[in-house]
């Protein structure tokens, strides 16, 4: 039941190639942005589209699989949990970020190579 407390599933497209980095500790992380779209009918009766961008991270072996299988514009399902982080910039400003830490992913369709 604990797995249901912080769980997110998204279906969307990658906005850029995943960036894979090996940290000083030796851990590997793949970072990428992902867009999800929602269509709705506005007050004027016209269909509108709302796009949300998400920061996504995959760690370890999953990061390697992401780098091998996902590319810009790939349509993918990711499942994981939301992680809130904070840090201090070089100028001393406190910043906050939220990302999805991936526990699993499924490639729906690769980027259309003809485009």
N, C-alpha and C positions, 0 to 999 in steps of 0.2 A: 504494500500500500504506500510505502514511502516514495516509490518511484513516481506516483501520481501527484505528489505535492508540488513539484517544480518540473513540469514537462511541457515542451513546446514542439509542435510539428508545423513545418512550413513547406509550401510548394511554390517554387519560383525559379527565376533565372539568375545566373551569375552575372554580375556587372563587370567583372574583370577576371583575368587569370588568377588562380590561387597563388598567394605568395607563401613559399615554404622557407622557414627559417630554423636553423639549429641553434638553440640557446647555449649559453656558456655551460649550463648544467648537463648538456648533451641531449635534452629533450627536443623533439621536433614538433613544430606547430605549423599548420597551414591556415592562413587567414584569407578570407574572401568576403566580398559584399554580395548580397542577394536581394533581388527585388521581388516583392509579392504585389499582385494587383487585385483590386476589388472593384467590381462594377456595381453601380447603383443608379436609380432613376432620380434625377433632381426635381426640385419643385416645379421647374419649367417643363417637366415631362421628357426632357432629353436624357440619354444615357451618359453618365460620367464615369471616369475611371480614376481611382485613387491608388497611387503607388507608394508603398512603404519600403524603405531600405533597411536592411539588417546586417549587422556585423557578425560574422560567423567564424568560429575557430574549431579546428580538429587537431587532436593531439596524438603523438606516437604513431603506431601502425596505421591508424585511421588517416593521419595527415599524409602518409605516403600513398595510401589508396586514393585520397582526394587529388593529390598532385598527378597521379597516373591516369585518372579517369575523368576529371572535371576540367572544363575550360570555359573561357568567356562565352556567355550566352547559352550554356548547357542548361536544360530544364531538369530540376532535381527536387527530390523530397529530402529534407533533413529533419532529424529528430534529435532532441537533446534537452538541455536545460538552460534557463536564463542565468547569467552571471553578471552582477554589478561590481564594477571596479572603480577605484578612485586613485588619483596620482597627483603629484605636484609638478608643475612645469618648471623649466629653468628660471622663469620669472617669478616663481613663488605662488602662482595661481593654482588653486585646487580645481581639478577637473574630474568629471564623472563619465563613465561609459557603460553601456550595457551590450553584451554580446550573447550569442547562442553557442554553447559548447556542445559540439556534435557527439552523439553516441552512436548514430547510425545514419546512413544516407542511401538513397536509391536514385540512380540516373534514369530519368524518364526519357529524355531525348537529347542526343548530343547536338551541338551547334550545327546548323545547316551549312555544309561546306560550300554550297553553290552561291551563298550570299556574299 
